[in-house]
């Protein structure tokens, strides 16, 4: 008999599925439940505290089914009815004073209703209990908990993975709205909400992947906390409204090197080690933040969260989707106000690499850094943009007047995406104004306004195209982007995801360039759109270097390689010889993709790529070049020997001497701006040429590059100059010039 799930009052307006869309959050809910079950048994004296207790994550690749298995309490049919028949009810044991991580224990309902075929199977006292989670055609949530008559024997236990004793299996098949990324195990192992469980010496968490009749792959998951210099350890008290003060225990550290896999930031948790957030409280974009990490423990926060969620007008301190704090809530604002002055000194005092010969003032150095950051931001918008255009959309002018290349897209948070807008100039003529507007401030679109110009016309009759960029600022947000010209309108729906999604219109390698150690085996990642290159196709592989030996000369495209939507991720194995540069090319009919491989010495450490595209500038000798950009180091180099540069910078210029001269500073800023724009717009032209994204890139390369240079110089030139050049110096120069002019008159 099925039971309709009631909704607790504080969740009446809650949208289901926010948590479950992320496969990592889905697994976190089930893993945390298993961990809490062990903790309850230990607290009741039914298990030994110092023993090691297992949690298994089993993934069946063919069915995309996850199973999370423990050997803990188990659940009877009445337990399941009690826990899951009312959504939002406190069932974790938190309110009973038990030392569990879960706050309300209802996240698993989100997971099992959101995904497909959600089931809990449990053995308690040699009896099997099963509860199915059903979402009917009316959108109602139903559970079907029952005690089965199935005999609990050795065969059944082996099929469930529960050894003699009690235990639970939570299983679900991934929804089409969720996906398992190709770096899944690495990302799961570093996922911030699981760090306490995966670093607990008394938990043995394993990941087992089964693929048909092949032997399963098993890996033990473990998280190692990074090492670093202790910058601060202190306790504070946070007073909030009528509640007892919250004890805030802060530890901030600095790692010797930048931290990978989002390990930087402050992990916020309570006295039960329930993780609430990974945050930098407003400093997430500050220079050097990639080395700062630590913890913020909040003791006494649970009672505040509970009371505020259960009051007549519920208030949620934590976001619905378990993504962290509701940053608009008064509690978070109070916490941020407390922590910011403690964090800020260690951000500002981040050690900087300083050229001893260039004695810039701290203000000059900081301003130049900000100016180069502005160039980096423009590079990201122009070049580090994922193109999601479908070439077939350019075949004819849209009958409705305006049409985006796609009606809906999924984006990764804080990544730029490029989308084509097709314009029928018979209906929206040249010189018309088109307005772009987002329904959500957390999803931005650029430009917001533009004019239909002759340069946008393609070789197809009456068809013009405009390149727009979209960026989502917050995970889980959705938006509608409108393009409007008078009464003519087109829309595209945007969804912002947490995990990066590789995508392509046809076929492309994940990176333009990769490095591989000499005399080693390696792999390149090839991304294929199966709408263009169907399953069953044989993709041919070529190498132009004897030092790059392909393991296969062709790779069959199979369904198991599909990662999300119509996109397949294919590993291209190869072996390296001696140090060299070479290209691997993949070909299928008219589609082709290449990756440049740098084979490097295996006995030395490969230099790390700069964290910024335009990292710094310096003087150097460059032959006939006046100024040049070095992509391998991220340096903009100015030729001290060039005749024109000598006129403005003197014979032996330094950063200090140039930065203290108004004339030299302006000239230098113009040089750096010109070279940086030339580099990024050329990169953009090549990308648009290869993708067919912008017809002008192929039809008129000179016009394409010239128009972009003109537009972007106008857009960023004033900003770059105003930041890079010392404005106090310019002001003093103007005063002096005015004084001299008046003196000459007299």
ABEGO torsion letter per residue (X at the ends): XBBBBBBBAAAAABBBGAAAABAAAAAAAAAAAAAAAAAAAAAAGABBAABBBBBBBBBBAAAGBBBBBBABAEBBAAAAAAAAABBGBBAAGAAAGBBBABAAGAAAAAAAAABBGBBBBBBBGGBBBBBBBBBBAAGBBBBBBBBBABBBBAAAAAAAGBBBEBEBBBBBBBBAABBBBAAAAAAAAABAAAAAAAABAABBBBBBBBBEABBBBBBBBBBBBBBBBBABBBBBBBBBEABBBBBBBBBBBBBABBBBGGABEBBBBBAAGBBABBBAGGAAABBGAAABBEBBBBBGAAAAAAAAAABABBBBABBAAGAEBBAABAAAAAAAAAAAAAAAAAAAABBBBBBAABBBBAAAAAAAAAAAAAAAAAAAAAABBBBABBAAAAABBBAAGBBBABABBBBBBGBBBBBBBBBBAAABBBGBBBBBBBABAABBBOBABBBBBAAABBABBGBBBBBBBBBBABBGBBBBBBBBBEABBBBBBBBBBABBBBBBABBBBABABBBBBBGBBBBBBBBBBAAABBBGBBBBBBBABAABBBABABBBBBAAABABEABBBBBBBBBBBBBBBBBBBBBBEABBBBBBBBBBBAABBBBBBBABABABBBBBBAEABABBBBAAAGBBBBBAABAAAAAAAEABBBAAAAAABAAAAAAAAAAAAAAAAAAAAAAAAAAAAAAGABAAAAABAAAAAAAAAAAAAAAAAAAAAAAABBAAAAAAAAAAAAAAAAAAAX
